Amino acid sequence: MNASQASWMAACLLVYSSPSWAVHKCVGADGKVAYQEAPCSSTAKTAESLKLDPVPPTTPRDSRINAAIATSKIVVGMTAAQARRSWGAPTKINRSVGSYGSHEQWVYDRGGFKSQYVYVENGVVTGVQSPE
């Protein structure tokens, strides 16, 4: 193994060896349960401590799709589930199934004779059409 391979391997190990976090389940004197990162106070009883693994790093594609969902947008490449998280359930779905797979046109009735359309092929958004 040469020096560049060794440094690359060390960088990978640092990324994948990130620490876990502990969450403490604390029960107060009144019986209320609280979850917190810090250990329970002296007045609360520790019911259990949970170790959580960190969330795996996201790809630029995941970040782009999460940003679209947060702003109620649909982008090409989203899964059907992600599109539903962004806009909710469509008013109507027109389906066609053949040897080429499944094609769907999702219709979102926006009132005033305005509709938006999402085109889904084999579970992935391939297009979006808006009236403007």
N, C-alpha and C positions, 0 to 999 in steps of 0.2 A: 504494500500500500504506500503510495507516494504522499507527500505533504499536503497537496491540495485535496486528495481524497480523505485524508485523516481530518482536515479542518472541516470539510463538508459533513463528515460523519459526526463530528463533535457538535456542529450546529444543529443537526437533526436530533441528536440526543437531548439537547437543551430544549428544543421545541416540544418534544414528546414527553419530557420528564417534568412537566409543570406540576406544581404542588396541588394537593387536594385541600379543600376547605372543610372546616368543621362547623356544623350547625347544632346548637344546643336547644333541646326542648326543655323549657323551664315551666314549672307549675307554681303559681303564686299561692299565698296563704288563702286567697279567696277562691282558689280552684281554677282560675283562668290560666290557659296555656299560652305561652309565647315562644316563638322561635327566634333565635338571635345568634349572631356570630360570636359574641363575647360569652364567657362562662356565666352561669346563672349567679345572681346576687346572693348575698348571705340570707336574705329573707325568702328566696325562692328555692324550691327543691329541683335538682336536675333529674328529669325523668329519663332522658337518654341523650347521647351525643351521636350525631349522624355525620359520617364523612361523605362529602360530595366531591365527585370528580369534576374538574373544570370543563366548561363547554368547549368542544373541539373548535379550532379556528375555522372561520368561514372563508369561503373563496370569494373573489371579487363578484362572481355571478350571484352567489347567495346574498351578498351585501346589496347588489343592485335590485334583486327581486324583493328583499325585505324592505328596502326603501320605497319601492313602488307600492307594496301592500300598505305601508304606513301612510302613504299619501293617496290611497284609494285609486290607484292606477293599475292597469293590466298591461303587461309587456309580453312580446313574443318570447317564447321559451319557458314561460311559467307552466307548472303543472295545472291540471284542472282544479285540484284542491287549493292551490295557491290563488288561482283566479277567484274561486268562491270566497276565500278569506278576504280578498280585496273588495269585491263587489257584492257578495252574497249570492243567494240562489237566483238563477235567471227566471224571468217571467215564463219563458217557453223554451223548449229545446227541440230543434229539428234534427233528426238523426238519419244517417245513411250508413249502412254496413255492407261491405263487399269483400272481395278477395284482397283488396288494397288496405283493408283495415276499417276502422271506425272514424267517421267524420261527423262532427256536430256543429250546428250553428246555434249559439245561445243568444236568445233575444231578451234584452232588458228594456222593458217599456218605461220610458221616462215621462210619459204624459204629453199632451199637446201634439200628438201624432209624431213624436220624436222617439226613436228607438236607437239603441246601441247594440252592436252585434259582436260576439266573440266567436272566433272559429277555432275549433279544437280537433286535432287529428291524433288519434291513438293516445289520448290523455295529455297532450301538450298543446298549448296555445300557439297557433300559427298566424293569427291575424286578429285585428281589432278594427271595427268600423264605427265611426261616430257621425252624427248628422252635420257637424260643422266642417 
